[in-house]
Amino acid sequence: MNEHFLFAIKIIAIQAIITPNTALFAQINQDAQRYQEPQNIVQLSANAAVEVQQDILTINMSTTREAADANLVQTQLKTALDAALIEAKKTAASGQLDVRTGNFSLYPRYGKDGKINGWQGTTELVLEGRDFAKISAAAGKIQTLTIANVAFSLSREQRAKVETEAQHTAIDRFRAKAADIAKSFGLGSYTVREVTVSAGDQAYMPRPRMAEVSMKMATSDVSVPVEAGKSTVSVTVNGSVQLR
C-alpha cells in the first residue's frame, strides 16, 4: 500500500480522535466560566433614622390585697377593680382613652412550716390612648388603685409612616453609595445582587418619679404629671452589588 496513502489515513484517524476531545474541552471550559465565582462583588450597608414624638400614653394601675382566706382576697380585688372601671369608663373614648383590665393574680403565702398561712393577690387596670390630658385626669380620679407604671410609645400608624420615610432615605443612601463605589473603581454601573431591610426604634423619655406620683394619687384626684418623649425609628439596608 502506498506510504503516502497510509500517512493520510493516520492523520485522519488522529483528527477524528482529537476533534471530539477538543469540543469536550471547550464545553467544560464554558461551563467553568459560567459557574465560576462572580467578580467585582461589594458588600455595603446604609442607615437612616427619623426622630418622632411619641403619641401613645399607657398608664398601668394596680393594687394588692392580703388575707387569710382566698375568697376574701378575690372579693377585695374585684371590688377595687370594679370601682376603678366605673370611674375610668366615664371619660373613655376609642383611640383617645381606651380602658382594659390587665393582670389578675392570686397566690398562696407559706409559713416556715411549709403550710399555707394566707393569700395575696394583685389586679391591674390599663389606661391607654392618644389624649394624654384625658388619660392622666382619669388616672387621677381613681382612688382604689395606684399607679404601677407610666410608658409612652408610638402608634402603629405613626410608626408605619416614619418607618416608610426612613426606609426611602436608607435605600437612596444605599444606591448612592453603590454608585459612588462603582465610579471610584472606574466602572460605570452596578446591579443589586441581594438586599435585606431591617427596622427598629429606640425610645427616649423622662423617667417619672413613681413613688411620689403614687402617693399623690392615693390622697387626691389630681392629674398624673406626664411628659412624652421621642422615639427614633431607624432602618438599615444591607446587601451586595456587582460592579460593571
C-alpha positions as CSV (number, residue, x, y, z in Angstrom):
1,M,0.0,0.0,0.0
2,N,1.3,3.5,-0.9
3,E,3.1,5.1,2.1
4,H,1.5,8.5,1.4
5,F,-1.9,6.9,1.5
6,L,-1.1,5.3,4.8
7,F,0.1,8.5,6.3
8,A,-3.1,10.3,5.2
9,I,-5.2,7.7,6.9
10,K,-3.2,8.1,10.1
11,I,-3.7,11.9,10.1
12,I,-7.5,11.5,9.5
13,A,-7.6,9.0,12.4
14,I,-5.8,11.4,14.7
15,Q,-8.1,14.2,13.8
16,A,-11.1,12.0,14.4
17,I,-9.8,11.3,17.9
18,I,-8.7,14.9,18.8
19,T,-11.8,16.7,17.4
20,P,-14.4,15.4,19.8
21,N,-12.0,15.9,22.7
22,T,-11.4,19.5,21.7
23,A,-15.2,20.1,21.7
24,L,-15.5,18.4,25.1
25,F,-12.7,20.6,26.5
26,A,-14.4,23.7,25.1
27,Q,-17.7,22.8,26.7
28,I,-16.0,22.1,30.0
29,N,-14.2,25.5,29.8
30,Q,-17.5,27.3,29.0
31,D,-19.2,25.6,32.0
32,A,-16.4,26.5,34.3
33,Q,-16.6,30.1,33.2
34,R,-20.4,30.1,33.7
35,Y,-20.2,28.7,37.2
36,Q,-17.1,30.4,38.5
37,E,-17.4,32.9,41.4
38,P,-18.8,36.2,40.2
39,Q,-16.4,39.1,40.1
40,N,-16.5,42.7,41.4
41,I,-18.9,41.9,44.3
42,V,-19.1,44.6,47.0
43,Q,-20.8,44.3,50.4
44,L,-22.3,47.5,51.8
45,S,-24.9,49.0,54.1
46,A,-26.7,52.2,54.6
47,N,-28.8,53.6,57.5
48,A,-31.4,56.2,58.1
49,A,-33.1,57.4,61.3
50,V,-36.1,59.7,61.9
51,E,-36.9,61.1,65.3
52,V,-40.6,61.4,66.1
53,Q,-42.8,62.5,69.1
54,Q,-44.4,59.6,70.9
55,D,-48.2,59.7,70.6
56,I,-49.4,56.9,72.8
57,L,-49.6,57.0,76.6
58,T,-50.1,53.9,78.7
59,I,-50.7,54.0,82.5
60,N,-50.9,50.8,84.4
61,M,-52.7,51.0,87.7
62,S,-52.8,48.2,90.3
63,T,-53.5,47.2,93.9
64,T,-52.5,44.3,96.1
65,R,-54.6,42.7,98.8
66,E,-53.7,40.1,101.5
67,A,-55.9,37.9,103.8
68,A,-56.1,34.5,105.3
69,D,-58.9,33.5,103.0
70,A,-58.5,33.3,99.2
71,N,-62.1,34.2,98.5
72,L,-61.8,37.3,100.7
73,V,-58.8,38.5,98.7
74,Q,-60.5,37.8,95.4
75,T,-63.6,39.8,96.6
76,Q,-61.5,42.7,97.7
77,L,-59.6,42.8,94.4
78,K,-62.8,42.6,92.4
79,T,-64.4,45.5,94.4
80,A,-61.3,47.7,93.9
81,L,-61.2,46.9,90.1
82,D,-64.9,47.4,89.6
83,A,-64.8,50.9,91.2
84,A,-61.8,51.8,89.1
85,L,-63.5,50.6,85.9
86,I,-66.7,52.6,86.6
87,E,-64.6,55.8,87.1
88,A,-62.4,55.3,84.1
89,K,-65.2,54.5,81.7
90,K,-66.9,57.8,82.4
91,T,-64.4,59.5,80.1
92,A,-63.4,56.6,77.9
93,A,-63.2,57.3,74.1
94,S,-62.0,54.9,71.5
95,G,-58.4,55.7,70.5
96,Q,-58.2,58.6,72.9
97,L,-58.7,56.8,76.2
98,D,-59.1,53.0,76.0
99,V,-59.7,51.1,79.2
100,R,-59.0,47.4,79.7
101,T,-58.2,45.1,82.6
102,G,-54.7,43.8,82.9
103,N,-53.1,41.1,85.1
104,F,-55.1,39.4,87.8
105,S,-53.2,37.0,90.1
106,L,-53.9,35.2,93.3
107,Y,-51.3,33.0,95.0
108,P,-50.8,31.5,98.5
109,R,-48.3,32.5,101.1
110,Y,-46.4,29.9,103.0
111,G,-45.1,29.8,106.6
112,K,-41.9,28.4,107.9
113,D,-43.5,25.0,108.3
114,G,-44.3,25.0,104.6
115,K,-48.0,25.3,105.0
116,I,-50.3,27.9,103.5
117,N,-50.9,30.7,106.1
118,G,-52.5,33.3,103.8
119,W,-53.3,34.6,100.3
120,Q,-52.1,37.5,98.3
121,G,-53.5,38.9,95.1
122,T,-53.0,41.7,92.6
123,T,-55.3,43.2,90.0
124,E,-54.5,45.7,87.2
125,L,-56.2,48.3,85.1
126,V,-54.7,49.8,81.9
127,L,-55.5,53.3,80.6
128,E,-54.1,53.9,77.1
129,G,-54.6,56.3,74.2
130,R,-53.6,59.5,72.4
131,D,-55.3,62.0,74.7
132,F,-52.7,62.5,77.4
133,A,-54.7,65.0,79.4
134,K,-57.8,62.8,79.4
135,I,-55.8,59.7,80.5
136,S,-53.9,61.5,83.2
137,A,-57.1,63.1,84.5
138,A,-58.9,59.7,84.6
139,A,-56.0,58.1,86.5
140,G,-56.1,60.9,89.0
141,K,-59.7,60.2,89.8
142,I,-59.3,56.5,90.5
143,Q,-58.9,56.1,94.3
144,T,-58.9,52.3,94.6
145,L,-55.8,51.6,92.5
146,T,-52.4,53.3,92.4
147,I,-50.0,53.8,89.5
148,A,-47.7,51.0,88.8
149,N,-46.1,52.2,85.5
150,V,-46.2,55.0,83.0
151,A,-45.0,54.4,79.5
152,F,-45.0,56.2,76.1
153,S,-44.8,54.6,72.7
154,L,-45.7,55.1,69.0
155,S,-49.0,54.1,67.5
156,R,-48.9,51.7,64.6
157,E,-49.9,54.4,62.2
158,Q,-47.2,56.8,63.4
159,R,-44.6,54.0,63.3
160,A,-45.5,52.9,59.8
161,K,-45.4,56.4,58.5
162,V,-42.0,57.2,60.0
163,E,-40.6,53.8,59.1
164,T,-41.5,54.3,55.4
165,E,-39.8,57.7,55.4
166,A,-36.6,56.2,57.0
167,Q,-36.7,53.3,54.6
168,H,-36.8,55.5,51.5
169,T,-33.9,57.5,52.8
170,A,-31.9,54.4,53.6
171,I,-32.4,52.9,50.2
172,D,-31.5,56.1,48.5
173,R,-28.3,56.2,50.5
174,F,-27.6,52.6,49.6
175,R,-27.9,53.3,45.9
176,A,-25.8,56.4,46.1
177,K,-23.1,54.6,48.0
178,A,-23.1,51.8,45.4
179,A,-22.9,54.2,42.5
180,D,-20.0,56.1,44.2
181,I,-18.1,52.9,44.8
182,A,-18.5,51.9,41.2
183,K,-17.3,55.3,40.0
184,S,-14.3,55.1,42.3
185,F,-13.2,51.8,40.7
186,G,-13.6,53.3,37.3
187,L,-16.7,51.3,36.5
188,G,-19.9,52.7,35.0
189,S,-22.7,51.0,36.8
190,Y,-23.8,48.2,39.2
191,T,-26.5,45.7,39.7
192,V,-28.0,44.7,43.0
193,R,-27.5,41.0,43.9
194,E,-29.2,40.8,47.3
195,V,-30.7,43.1,49.9
196,T,-32.1,42.9,53.4
197,V,-34.0,45.7,55.1
198,S,-34.5,45.9,58.9
199,A,-36.2,48.4,61.1
200,G,-36.3,49.2,64.8
201,D,-36.8,52.1,67.2
202,Q,-35.4,53.4,70.4
203,A,-37.4,55.4,72.9
204,Y,-36.2,58.4,74.9
205,M,-38.5,59.6,77.6
206,P,-38.3,61.2,81.0
207,R,-38.5,58.7,83.9
208,P,-41.4,59.6,86.2
209,R,-40.9,59.6,90.0
210,M,-43.4,56.8,90.6
211,A,-43.2,56.7,94.4
212,E,-44.1,60.3,94.6
213,V,-46.8,60.1,92.0
214,S,-48.5,57.0,93.6
215,M,-48.6,58.8,97.0
216,K,-50.3,61.8,95.5
217,M,-52.8,59.7,93.6
218,A,-53.8,57.9,96.8
219,T,-54.7,61.1,98.6
220,S,-56.2,63.4,95.9
221,D,-57.8,63.3,92.5
222,V,-55.1,65.3,90.6
223,S,-54.0,64.6,87.1
224,V,-50.9,62.4,86.8
225,P,-47.9,64.5,85.8
226,V,-46.8,63.1,82.4
227,E,-44.5,64.2,79.7
228,A,-44.0,62.4,76.4
229,G,-40.6,61.8,75.0
230,K,-39.4,60.9,71.5
231,S,-38.6,57.7,69.6
232,T,-36.0,57.3,66.9
233,V,-37.1,54.9,64.2
234,S,-34.1,53.6,62.2
235,V,-33.9,51.5,59.0
236,T,-30.8,49.6,57.9
237,V,-30.3,48.3,54.3
238,N,-27.6,45.6,54.0
239,G,-26.7,43.9,50.7
240,S,-24.3,43.2,47.9
241,V,-23.9,44.7,44.4
242,Q,-21.9,43.7,41.4
243,L,-19.9,46.4,39.8
244,R,-19.9,46.6,36.0
